[in-house]
Amino acid sequence: MRPELNYGLLAGAAMSGWVLIEYALGLHTRHFGLAQSTGWVTVLILLTILHVFLRRQITRLNRYWLPVWEGVLHGTFMSLVAALVFYVFLALYLFIIHPAWPDHYLEWQVARYREAGLPEKQIGEFARFFRWTVSPAGLAAVTLGLYTVGGLLASSVLTLWVNWRHKEKPVGPD
């Protein structure tokens, strides 16, 4: 199997596992404030696995450096696979494992906004947008967009970083 698929499946499974850990710790039922911060760990997982993947691409292909266009191409494909796996998991999570989460979170967030004195129109707009993001179409757009486009952008930076950190051997006689 292609390395992009292997690492993409690994990243998607790790991101899904993190959401299950959050759920088991009660971050999706009682500690919503903390969950807002820990939710970004899925992005960190993707970036870490993307970095390892790009480093392995250099050694696997027995190169001294990896062209940025290749790093972006392979990294974007790996990120797309991870995003697809994560989307399927999130759909199962939101519709089977913990279907009450969107309602509980929205209730908590609306109460915070009202306490802060935000106008009802703005709260209503947030509620409509949030409902859309947890619908099947919205979840696909947000998940695939965030993780695939994020992977594309990160791939270019990480490829340059990996090339810079991978010391090129001198060419020519010593």
C-alpha positions in Angstrom: 0.0 0.0 0.0 1.2 3.5 -0.7 2.8 5.4 2.2 0.3 8.2 1.8 -2.5 5.8 2.5 -0.7 4.2 5.5 0.1 7.4 7.1 -3.3 8.9 6.3 -5.1 6.0 7.8 -2.8 6.2 10.9 -3.5 10.0 11.3 -7.2 9.5 10.8 -7.3 6.7 13.4 -5.2 8.7 15.9 -7.4 11.8 15.5 -10.5 9.6 16.0 -8.9 8.0 19.0 -8.3 11.4 20.5 -12.0 12.3 20.2 -12.9 9.1 21.9 -10.4 9.9 24.7 -12.0 13.4 25.1 -15.4 11.7 25.3 -14.2 9.2 27.9 -12.8 12.0 30.0 -16.1 13.8 30.0 -14.9 16.7 27.8 -18.0 16.4 25.6 -20.5 16.1 28.4 -19.3 18.2 31.4 -16.2 20.2 30.6 -17.0 22.1 27.4 -14.6 24.9 28.1 -11.6 22.6 28.3 -12.8 20.7 25.2 -12.6 23.9 23.1 -8.9 23.8 23.7 -8.2 20.1 23.5 -10.1 19.9 20.2 -7.0 21.4 18.5 -5.0 18.3 19.4 -6.4 16.6 16.3 -4.7 19.3 14.2 -1.5 18.7 16.1 -1.8 14.9 15.5 -2.2 15.5 11.8 0.8 17.9 11.7 3.0 15.5 13.7 2.2 12.5 11.5 2.6 14.7 8.4 6.1 15.7 9.5 7.1 12.1 10.2 5.7 11.1 6.8 7.7 13.7 4.9 10.9 12.8 6.8 10.4 9.2 5.8 9.8 10.1 2.2 13.3 11.4 2.0 14.9 8.3 3.4 12.4 5.9 1.6 13.3 7.4 -1.7 17.0 7.5 -0.8 17.3 11.2 -1.5 19.2 14.1 0.0 16.2 16.4 -0.3 12.5 16.3 -1.3 11.2 18.8 -3.9 8.5 21.0 -2.4 6.0 20.2 -5.1 6.4 16.5 -4.3 6.1 17.1 -0.6 2.9 19.2 -1.1 1.4 16.6 -3.4 2.1 13.6 -1.1 1.3 15.6 2.0 -2.0 16.8 0.6 -3.0 13.3 -0.4 -2.1 11.9 3.0 -4.1 14.7 4.7 -7.1 14.0 2.4 -7.0 10.3 3.5 -6.8 11.3 7.1 -9.6 13.8 6.7 -11.8 11.2 5.1 -11.2 8.7 7.9 -11.9 11.4 10.5 -15.1 12.6 8.7 -16.5 9.0 8.7 -15.6 8.7 12.4 -17.2 12.1 13.2 -20.3 11.2 11.4 -20.6 8.0 13.4 -19.8 9.9 16.5 -22.4 12.6 16.0 -25.2 10.3 14.8 -24.6 7.1 16.7 -22.0 7.3 19.6 -22.9 10.7 21.1 -25.8 12.3 19.2 -26.7 14.6 22.2 -23.3 16.4 22.0 -24.3 19.1 19.5 -27.4 20.0 21.6 -25.5 20.1 24.9 -22.6 22.1 23.4 -25.0 24.6 21.8 -26.9 25.0 25.0 -23.7 25.7 26.9 -22.3 28.1 24.3 -25.6 30.1 24.0 -25.8 30.4 27.8 -22.2 31.8 27.8 -23.0 34.3 25.0 -26.2 35.5 26.8 -24.2 35.9 30.0 -21.6 38.0 28.1 -24.5 40.2 26.8 -24.3 39.4 23.1 -27.3 40.4 21.0 -29.9 37.6 20.3 -29.4 38.1 16.6 -25.7 37.3 16.8 -26.5 34.3 19.1 -29.0 33.1 16.5 -26.5 33.3 13.7 -24.0 31.3 15.7 -26.6 28.7 16.5 -27.6 28.4 12.8 -24.0 28.1 11.7 -23.2 25.6 14.4 -26.2 23.4 13.4 -25.0 23.5 9.8 -21.4 22.5 10.8 -22.7 19.3 12.5 -25.0 18.4 9.6 -23.7 15.8 7.2 -22.9 18.4 4.4 -21.5 20.9 6.8 -19.4 18.3 8.6 -17.9 17.2 5.3 -17.2 20.8 4.2 -15.6 21.8 7.5 -13.7 18.5 8.2 -12.4 17.9 4.7 -11.7 21.6 4.2 -9.9 22.2 7.4 -7.7 19.1 7.4 -7.0 18.8 3.7 -6.3 22.5 3.1 -4.4 22.6 6.4 -2.4 19.6 5.3 -1.6 21.3 1.9 -0.4 24.4 3.6 1.6 22.6 6.2 3.1 20.3 3.7 4.9 23.1 1.9 6.3 24.5 5.2 7.2 21.1 6.6 8.9 20.0 3.4 11.1 23.0 3.5 11.8 22.3 7.2 12.6 18.7 6.6 14.9 19.6 3.7 16.7 22.2 5.9 17.1 19.8 8.8 18.2 16.9 6.6 21.9 17.7 6.1 22.8 17.3 2.4 26.1 15.4 1.8 28.7 17.4 0.0 29.0 16.6 -3.7 32.3 16.0 -5.3 35.7 14.6 -4.2 36.9 15.2 -0.7 
